Amino acid sequence: MLSRTADNIYWLSRNMERAENLARIIEDAHRMALLPSSAAEGGYDEWKSALISAGVAGGFVARHGEEAVDQRRVVDYIAFDRDNPSSIRSCVENARRNARSVRTALTSEMWESINSTWMEMNRLDPSAITGTELRNFLDWIKERVTLFRGSAYGTMIRDDAYAFVRLGTYVERGDNTARILDVKYNILLPPEETVGGAVDEYQWMSILRAVSAHRSFHWLYRTNVRPWLVAEFLILRPEMPRSLVACVGEVDTQLDYLAKLYGRRAECHRQAGQLHAQLTYGRTEDIFQAGLHEFLTDFIMRNARLSDEIQRCYLS
């Protein structure tokens, strides 16, 4: 496969996954902001945390200023701003551009799911997306990305194109899970007197909902939400498809497939295998002893380096 084709397939998958993740971040912030006591009891700004989780706080502050953080501006910036390269609108538009470049490498179902999403997105009026319409919009984005993902998994031949779709999805997903967990634990951690309180527990439940893991957490642990169990679940449990170990494991699997297909291994294979092994044999107590924030920051950096190596090996 030509590197340009692989690059477009990889990034269309990353862009679609990012669009869904951004919708989840907005949904989580909106849910928490509805708690009357959230700001007073926890001392955090939910909408500012959404900007940080999405990795766009710097761009927002440069545009609007730090004092301008509120629901309307944050939702508009993360969801609809054309000048924000990481907005939902930009992600869908970029995915569609990627898809057009490699249309013959995609199944008709994949192309239709991306193209129709882009067309409907362009017909939306951002000023009308408030209240109930905001929830409907976020649900719609998640449904459209699920449709794309289902069309890919259900119609693609299991070849190198499919491997690059999977790589893009799971590199992006791992980054998102780490960022959400880090923002909660490092930035939104409530003062000592509220740890374990109703708002604190709701925060952790909200994180699980943000990654569609609330029910599966209780299926696996059969106990109340506890911070260390949530961290273990989202980092070290391979049963959870959005956990860090599951994401890196899938990346490692697909890179191994490509290495055998193309007959060569490179730095990206070494990095993926090493990171997967560390997560597979990691222990929650060791992570907390070293520092959860430090662990997650290190993961985000290593995941980014891994993406760079994938780019260098296969996509350029």
N, C-alpha and C positions, 0 to 999 in steps of 0.2 A: 504494500500500500504506500502511495506517495505520502511524504510527511505533511504536505499541505492538507490533504484529505483527512489524515489522522488528527491533525491539529483542529480542524473545524468540527469533527465529530466529538473530540474530547471536550472542546469548549462549549458546544451547543448543549452537551449533557451537564456541564458545570453550571452554565447559565440557567438552565431550567431548574436544577436542584437549588440554586441560590435564590431564585424567585420564590420557590416554596418556602425555603428557610426564612426569608424576609417576611413573608406573610405570617409565619409562625411567631416571629419575634414581635411583630405589631400586635398580633392576637394576644400574646402573653402580657404585653405591656398594657393593653386596653383592659384585659381582665383584672389585673392587679390594681390599675388606677381606679376601678369602680369601688374598691374598698374604702369606705369613708375614713377609716383610721390608718390607712397604709402609710401615708407620709408622716403623720404624727408619731405613730408607734415605731416605725422602722427607720425613719430618718433618711429615706431615699427618694429619688425622683425616677419614677418608672419610665418616663419618656426619654430621659437622659440615658438610662440604662439600655433602652432600645437602640439608641444611636451608637452606643459603645459596642453592644453585641453585634450590630450590623457592620461595625468597622467604618462608620461614616461620620463619627462625632466631629472630627477635624473639619471636614468639608461643610457640615452644617453650621458650625460656629463661625467659620470664615464667611459664610453666606449671610447668616441671620444674627450672629452674636450669641453669646452664652446665655443671656437673659431671655432669649426668645423661645426657649424650649417649652412647648405645649403640644397638646394632642394634634391640633390642626396642622401646625407647621411640620411636626415630626412625621405624621402620616403622609403628608404631601411630599416631603423630601424622600422618605424611604420608598414610597409606593409609586409616585407619579413624576418626579422631577426628571426631566429629560437631560438636564445638565449634571445629574448625579449618575456616574457610570455604574453604580451599584444599586440603583433603584429597581423595583420590580419591572417597571416599564422598560428601562434600559436592558435588563436581563432578557426579557421576552424579545425585544427588538434585536438584540445581539444574537440570541439563539436562532431567530428566524433568518438573520443574515448568514450565520454559520450554515444553517440547513440549506439555504438556497445555493450556497457554494458547492455543496456535496449532495445535491438532491438525488442524483442517480445512485448514491451509495446508501440511501435510506429507503425503507419500505414506504409505500403510499400512505399507510396508516400513520407512520411517524411524521411524515411531512404534513399531512392534513391536521394532525393534532397541534403542531407548532404554528402552522399558518393561520388556522382558524382562531387560535388563542390570540395571536398578534392582531388580527383583524378586529376581533371583539374588543380587545384592549384599546384600540384606537378610537372606538366609538364611545368609550366611557367618558363621562363628564366628572372630573375629579372633585369639583365643587359640590356635587350631589352625593358623594360617598361619605355620609355621616350616619351616626346612630346605627340603626339596624342594617342600613346599606353597607356600612363598613364591614360588619360581620359577614354579610352575604358575599361581598367582594373577596374577602380573605378566603372564605370557603371555596369560592369559584376558582381562585388561583390554585389552591391545593388540589382541587378536583382536576383541573387542566393538566397540572404536572403529573398527577397520578395517571391520567389518561396517556400522556406521552410515555411515561415509564412503562406502563402496561403494554402499549403498542410496541415498544422496543423489545421488551422481554418476550412478548407473545408472537412476534413476527420476524425477528432478525435471525439470520443464520449465525450459529456460534462460531464466528471467525474473528479476525483481528478488529473489524469494525465494531463488533459487539464488545470486545475487550476494551476498546477505547471509550465506549459509552459507559461501561461499568467503572472504569478508572476515573472518568470525570465526575460521575455521581458520588463515588465514595471518598475521593480526595476532598471534595467540597463538603460532603456531609460530616466527615470527621472534624474539619475546621469549625463548622457551625456548632457541633455538640460541645467541643472544647471551649469555644467562646461563650456560649450560654452558661455553662457551668462555672466558668471563671468569673464572669460578671456577677453572678449570684453570690459566689462565695467570697470574692475579694472586694467587690464594690457595694453590693447590697447587703452584706452581712450585718444584721441588726446589732445594736448595742447589747452588752452582756445580759441586761435585765430582761430582754425580750426574746433571747434565744430559747427555743422550745415553746414559745407562746403561740397563740392562734395564728397571728399574722406570719410568724416565722414558718410554721408548718405549712400554711397556705402557699408561701413563697416556693417551698420545695415541691409541693404538689403541682404548682403552676409550671415549674421547670419540667416535670415529668410530662405534663400535658403538652408543653411546647414541642416535645419530641415524640408525641403519641405513645407515651410509655406509662401512663398512669395505671391502667388496668394490668398491663403485663408486669409491672413492679409488684403489685399485690398478688398476682398469680405465682410469682417466683418466691417472694419473701413471706407472704401471709402475715404481715405485721404492719404497725403504723409507720408512717414516713419518718425516716431518720437521716440526717445529713450524710453520715458516713456510708449508709446503705445506698442512698441515691448516687453518691460518688462512685461507689463500687459498681453499681448497676450500669452507670453511663460510661465507665472507663474500662472495666475488666471483665464484664460478663458477655461472652460471645453469643449468648442466646438473644441478646438485645441488638436488633439490626442497626441501630444508630449509635451503639457504643463505640468507643475509640478502638478497642481491640477488634470488633467486627468490621469496622471500616478499613483499618489497616490490613486486616486479614484478607479482605476481598481485593484490595490493591495488590497485595503480595501474590495472591492467586493469579490475577490477570497478568501481572508482570512476568510471572513464571511461565504462563502460557505463551506470551509473546517471545520470551527468551528461547523457548523450545521451537516455536514457529520460525523465527528468524535466525536461529542458530548462533546467538551471541548474548552475552550478559554484560551489563555496564554498572555504573555506580548506583543508578536508581534501584537495581535489584538488590544490591548489598544493603542500601539504606532501608528499603522496605522490609527485608528479611530481619534485619537487626531490630528495627522498631517493633515489628510484630512479635518477635521472640521476647522482648522486654515487657510488652503488654501481656502476653500470654502467661508468663511466669511471674508477673508483678503481684504485689500484695498491697492491700488497702492500707495496712498499718505503716508500711514503708513509705507509701506516697504521702500520707499525712505527716509522718515524722520529718520527711524532707521538706514538706510544704506543698499544699495542694496548688496554690497559685503558681509557685515556681515550676511544679510539674506540668501544669496546663500551659504555661507560657512556653516552656521548653518543647512541649508537643506541638503547639501551633507553629513554632519556628522550624521544627524538624519536618513537619508536614509540608510547610511552604518550600523548604529545601528539596524535599522529595518531588514535589510538583515541578520545581525548576529542573531537576535531573531527568524527569520524564520528558519534559519539553526538550531538553538537550539531546536525549537519546533517540526519541521517536518523532518529535513534532517540529523539528527545525532542520 
